[in-house]
Amino acid sequence: MTGWHAERADRSARAMIAVTLLALVLVAAVPVALLAAVIVMLLGHVVAGLAVFGGSVLAAALAVALAGMSGMRQLRKLVSRSGFPVVRLDDSQYTDVAEPDDSEYASLVQLDRSEYTEVR
């Protein structure tokens, strides 16, 4: 890789790690926010307590969704690179395993290749 591509890939990985760590911290902060919300509600500010807890849950959910989306994008980039050894097989590359003619199952129906349906 050239220096520019290596720097860009490294920056992308660092951003992915940062978003994931932010999501973990915000999810870990939800119980603390619940405790703070209960204390605020006991002091008489019910709406403020609900806002504290609701805001922390919303922030954690958004961070987890962002981390998930960026993780999937990073995984797609990794798989789509030419250096990653993933090979898609077409129909001619599958090995056909011959089934035995005699079967111990009485109700077994054997299909030939033309009777298979493809789901795409």
C-alpha positions as CSV (number, residue, x, y, z in Angstrom):
1,M,0.0,0.0,0.0
2,T,1.1,3.5,-0.6
3,G,1.5,5.9,2.3
4,W,-1.7,7.7,1.6
5,H,-3.8,4.6,1.4
6,A,-2.2,3.2,4.6
7,E,-2.9,6.4,6.4
8,R,-6.5,6.5,5.2
9,A,-7.1,2.9,6.3
10,D,-5.5,3.5,9.6
11,R,-7.7,6.7,10.2
12,S,-10.8,4.7,9.3
13,A,-9.9,1.9,11.8
14,R,-9.2,4.5,14.5
15,A,-12.6,6.2,13.9
16,M,-14.3,2.8,14.1
17,I,-12.5,2.0,17.4
18,A,-13.5,5.4,18.8
19,V,-17.1,5.0,17.9
20,T,-17.2,1.5,19.4
21,L,-15.6,2.7,22.6
22,L,-18.1,5.7,22.8
23,A,-21.0,3.2,22.4
24,L,-19.6,1.0,25.2
25,V,-19.1,3.9,27.5
26,L,-22.6,5.3,26.9
27,V,-24.2,1.8,27.4
28,A,-22.3,1.5,30.7
29,A,-23.5,4.9,31.8
30,V,-27.2,4.0,31.5
31,P,-27.4,2.4,35.0
32,V,-25.6,5.4,36.5
33,A,-28.1,7.7,34.7
34,L,-31.0,5.6,36.1
35,L,-29.6,6.0,39.6
36,A,-29.2,9.8,39.1
37,A,-32.8,10.0,37.6
38,V,-34.2,8.2,40.7
39,I,-32.4,10.6,43.0
40,V,-33.6,13.6,41.0
41,M,-37.2,12.2,41.1
42,L,-37.1,11.7,44.8
43,L,-36.1,15.3,45.2
44,G,-39.3,16.3,43.4
45,H,-38.2,16.9,39.8
46,V,-40.0,14.0,38.1
47,V,-39.8,15.4,34.6
48,A,-36.1,16.2,34.9
49,G,-35.4,12.7,36.2
50,L,-37.3,11.1,33.3
51,A,-35.4,13.4,30.9
52,V,-32.0,12.4,32.3
53,F,-32.8,8.7,32.0
54,G,-34.5,9.0,28.6
55,G,-31.6,11.1,27.2
56,S,-29.0,8.6,28.4
57,V,-31.0,5.7,26.8
58,L,-31.4,7.6,23.6
59,A,-27.7,8.6,23.4
60,A,-26.7,5.0,24.0
61,A,-29.0,3.6,21.4
62,L,-27.8,6.1,18.8
63,A,-24.2,5.3,19.6
64,V,-24.7,1.6,19.3
65,A,-26.6,2.0,16.0
66,L,-23.8,4.2,14.6
67,A,-21.1,1.7,15.7
68,G,-23.0,-1.1,14.1
69,M,-23.4,0.7,10.8
70,S,-19.8,1.8,10.7
71,G,-18.7,-1.7,11.6
72,M,-20.7,-3.2,8.7
73,R,-19.3,-0.7,6.3
74,Q,-15.8,-1.5,7.5
75,L,-16.5,-5.2,7.1
76,R,-17.8,-4.7,3.5
77,K,-14.7,-2.7,2.6
78,L,-12.5,-5.5,4.0
79,V,-14.3,-8.2,2.0
80,S,-14.4,-6.2,-1.2
81,R,-10.7,-5.6,-1.3
82,S,-8.8,-7.8,-3.8
83,G,-6.3,-9.0,-1.2
84,F,-8.9,-10.6,1.0
85,P,-9.3,-14.3,-0.1
86,V,-13.0,-14.6,-0.6
87,V,-14.1,-16.4,-3.8
88,R,-17.6,-16.6,-5.1
89,L,-18.4,-19.8,-6.8
90,D,-20.7,-20.1,-9.8
91,D,-22.9,-23.1,-10.6
92,S,-20.1,-24.9,-12.6
93,Q,-17.7,-24.8,-9.7
94,Y,-19.8,-26.7,-7.2
95,T,-18.8,-30.4,-6.8
96,D,-21.6,-32.8,-7.5
97,V,-21.7,-35.6,-5.0
98,A,-23.3,-38.7,-6.5
99,E,-26.0,-40.2,-4.3
100,P,-26.2,-43.9,-3.9
101,D,-28.8,-45.6,-6.0
102,D,-30.2,-47.8,-3.3
103,S,-31.6,-46.0,-0.3
104,E,-32.9,-47.2,3.0
105,Y,-35.6,-44.5,2.9
106,A,-38.7,-45.7,1.1
107,S,-40.2,-42.2,0.5
108,L,-37.0,-40.6,-0.8
109,V,-37.5,-38.6,-4.0
110,Q,-34.3,-38.0,-6.0
111,L,-34.2,-34.9,-8.2
112,D,-31.9,-34.3,-11.1
113,R,-30.1,-31.0,-11.7
114,S,-32.9,-29.6,-13.9
115,E,-35.5,-29.9,-11.2
116,Y,-33.8,-27.7,-8.7
117,T,-35.0,-24.1,-8.3
118,E,-32.7,-21.2,-7.6
119,V,-33.6,-18.6,-5.0
120,R,-32.0,-15.2,-5.6
